[in-house]
Amino acid sequence: MPILKSAKKRMRQNIKRRARNFPVRSELKTLFKKVLDYIKNGKLEEAKKLMPAVYSIIDIAVKKQIMHKNTADRKKSRIAKALNELDGKGAKAPAEKVEEKEKK
């Protein structure tokens, strides 16, 4: 436990900020996994319907400084690229490439 007054205040602030940011981070991860799963399974229409929601939650995360702008742009780009590969060429499982890049 903190001893200094400023450290106690910082702890209170961190608790409030975590509570405020957690729902956004959770929704972000859920939607991101869902759209990747749709792309992986070849469900093009469902993935296209979910894209505006994914972009929106990524933008909200950037605005709240949960995620860096460049990271958000990279994630949006990779999702769009995987969706375009599925749509245009009929390539099989482009989401696997996105998952591999995200793990690195």
N, C-alpha and C positions, 0 to 999 in steps of 0.2 A: 504494500500500500504506500502511496505517496506521503511524504512528510511535509514538504514545502507547500505553502498556500497556492503558489502558481502551478505546481504539479497536480494538486487536487483539482484545480479549475480545469487544467488541460484534460484530466481524466473525465470530468463531467462533459466537456465539449466533445471528446472522442466518442463517448457513449451516445450522445445525441446525434452526432454526425453518422455514426455507424447505423443507427436505427433509421435515419433518413435515407441513407444510400443503399441499404441492403435490399429493399424491394426492387429498386431499379436494376441492381446488379443481378439479382435472381431472375428477373424477367428477361434481361438481356441474354443470360446463359441459356434459359429455357427456349426462347425463340430461335437463338442461333443454332442450338442442337436440333431443334425441330425442322428448320429449313434445310440444314445439312442432311438430315435423315430423309426428307422428301426428295432432295436431289439425288441422294445415293440410291434410293429405291425407284427413281425414274418417274416420280409423281410431279410432273411439270406444272400442271394447273394449280395444285395446292401450294407449291413453292412460289409460284408467281403471285398468288393471292396473299401470301404471308410476307412478301418482300417489303411492301410499304411499312408494315408494322415493325419489321426488323430494322429498317433504316431509321424509323422514328425513334425507337428505343436506343439505338446506337447514338443518335444525335442528342438525345436527352442525357445519356451518360457522359458525353463530351461536355455538354453545357454545365453539368454538375461536377465536372472535373473528376469523374470516376474513371474515365478512360482518356488517354491522350488522343489528340486530333489525328495524328498520323496513324496510330493504331486503328482508330475507327475507320479511317479512309482505306487502310489496307484490308480490313475485314470486309467492308462493303465491296471493295474491288474483287476480292477472291470469291465472294458469294455470287456476285454478278457474272464473273468469268465462268464459274462452275455451271451456273444456270444457262448461260449462253452456249456453252459446250453441249449441254444436254439438249437444248432447244435446236441448235443449228445442225450439229454433226450427228446427233444421236449417240454420242460417246457413252460408254458404260461407266457408271460410278465415278464422275469427276469429283464428288465430295470427298473421296478418299484422299485425293491430292491436297485438298484444303485442310483436312484433318492432320495430315502428315506435316504440313507447313506450320500449323498452329502448335503442334507438339514441340517443335524445335525451339 
